Amino acid sequence: VQLVESGGGLVQPGGSLRLSCAASGLIFSINAMGWYRQAPGKQREMVATISSGGITNYADSVKGRFTISRDNAKNLVYLQMNSLKPEDTAVYYCNADIRRNVLGNLENYWGQGTQVTVSS
């Protein structure tokens, strides 16, 4: 199983970016998916999560600016980021709880990360 993120880059303050994460490999089902970020010198923190049923949860720092969504049929999760601030600069990681077969346990997977830099 692999999680591959895309969509990071350099953006000016107030701008927008959309991150995507595709899960591939032997997948029976995916439960929760989410986005986390880690800035230099800081611990990794939760940004947003979404359940298989579409229930979302956001960090207070991004509420009203970021939107998480998913496409269950295509094993994709997105993070729409608007009104970006310099403090949003970080490596953003995709995370998912995946069951690889009908009898298997849920296993947690991480993507390799994509850099988001907010700077003028």
C-alpha positions as CSV (number, residue, x, y, z in Angstrom):
1,V,0.0,0.0,0.0
2,Q,1.2,3.5,-0.9
3,L,0.0,7.0,-0.2
4,V,1.2,9.6,-2.6
5,E,0.6,13.3,-2.1
6,S,0.7,16.0,-4.7
7,G,-0.2,19.7,-5.0
8,G,2.3,21.4,-2.7
9,G,4.3,24.4,-3.7
10,L,5.1,28.0,-3.1
11,V,2.2,30.4,-2.7
12,Q,1.8,34.0,-1.5
13,P,0.0,34.8,1.7
14,G,-3.8,34.9,1.1
15,G,-3.4,32.4,-1.7
16,S,-4.8,28.9,-2.2
17,L,-3.5,25.4,-2.8
18,R,-5.2,22.0,-3.2
19,L,-3.4,18.9,-2.0
20,S,-4.3,15.5,-3.2
21,C,-3.4,12.1,-1.8
22,A,-4.0,8.8,-3.7
23,A,-3.9,5.4,-1.9
24,S,-2.9,2.5,-4.1
25,G,-2.0,-1.2,-3.7
26,L,-3.9,-4.0,-2.1
27,I,-6.8,-2.2,-0.4
28,F,-10.0,-3.7,0.8
29,S,-11.3,-0.7,2.6
30,I,-10.2,2.6,4.0
31,N,-11.5,4.0,7.3
32,A,-10.3,7.4,8.4
33,M,-8.1,9.6,6.2
34,G,-6.3,12.8,7.2
35,W,-3.8,15.4,6.7
36,Y,-1.0,16.3,9.1
37,R,1.8,18.8,8.9
38,Q,5.2,19.3,10.4
39,A,7.0,22.6,10.4
40,P,10.8,22.9,11.0
41,G,11.6,22.4,14.7
42,K,8.0,21.5,15.6
43,Q,6.1,18.3,16.2
44,R,3.8,16.8,13.6
45,E,0.3,18.0,14.1
46,M,-3.2,17.1,12.9
47,V,-4.6,19.4,10.3
48,A,-7.8,17.7,9.3
49,T,-9.4,14.2,9.3
50,I,-12.4,12.7,7.6
51,S,-14.1,9.4,8.3
52,S,-15.3,7.0,5.7
53,G,-18.8,8.4,6.2
54,G,-17.6,12.0,5.7
55,I,-17.4,13.3,9.2
56,T,-14.7,15.9,9.4
57,N,-12.5,17.3,12.1
58,Y,-10.2,20.3,11.9
59,A,-7.4,21.9,13.9
60,D,-8.6,25.2,15.3
61,S,-5.8,27.0,13.4
62,V,-7.3,26.0,10.0
63,K,-11.1,26.0,10.7
64,G,-12.9,28.2,8.1
65,R,-9.9,28.2,5.8
66,F,-9.2,24.5,5.0
67,T,-11.6,21.9,3.7
68,I,-10.9,18.2,3.6
69,S,-12.9,15.9,1.3
70,R,-12.5,12.4,-0.1
71,D,-13.5,10.2,-3.1
72,N,-14.1,6.8,-1.7
73,A,-14.5,5.2,-5.1
74,K,-11.0,6.4,-6.1
75,N,-9.3,6.1,-2.7
76,L,-8.5,9.8,-2.8
77,V,-8.4,12.5,-0.1
78,Y,-8.1,16.2,-0.8
79,L,-7.2,19.3,1.3
80,Q,-8.4,22.6,-0.1
81,M,-6.4,25.4,1.6
82,N,-7.5,28.9,1.3
83,S,-6.4,32.2,2.9
84,L,-3.0,30.7,3.5
85,K,-0.7,32.2,6.1
86,P,3.1,32.0,6.5
87,E,2.5,29.9,9.6
88,D,0.9,27.3,7.4
89,T,4.3,26.6,5.9
90,A,5.2,22.9,6.6
91,V,5.5,19.5,5.1
92,Y,2.0,18.1,4.7
93,Y,1.5,14.4,5.2
94,C,-1.4,12.2,4.2
95,N,-2.5,9.5,6.6
96,A,-5.0,6.6,6.3
97,D,-6.3,3.6,8.2
98,I,-6.4,0.8,5.6
99,R,-7.7,-2.8,5.7
100,R,-5.9,-4.8,3.1
101,N,-8.3,-7.8,3.0
102,V,-11.7,-8.7,4.4
103,L,-10.2,-10.5,7.5
104,G,-7.3,-8.1,8.0
105,N,-6.7,-5.6,10.7
106,L,-6.7,-1.9,10.2
107,E,-3.1,-0.7,9.5
108,N,-2.0,2.9,9.6
109,Y,-0.1,4.4,6.6
110,W,1.7,7.7,5.9
111,G,2.6,9.4,2.6
112,Q,6.1,10.8,1.9
113,G,5.0,14.4,2.4
114,T,4.6,17.4,0.2
115,Q,6.1,20.8,1.0
116,V,3.9,23.8,1.3
117,T,5.6,27.2,1.6
118,V,3.6,30.4,2.1
119,S,5.8,33.4,1.5
120,S,5.8,36.7,-0.4
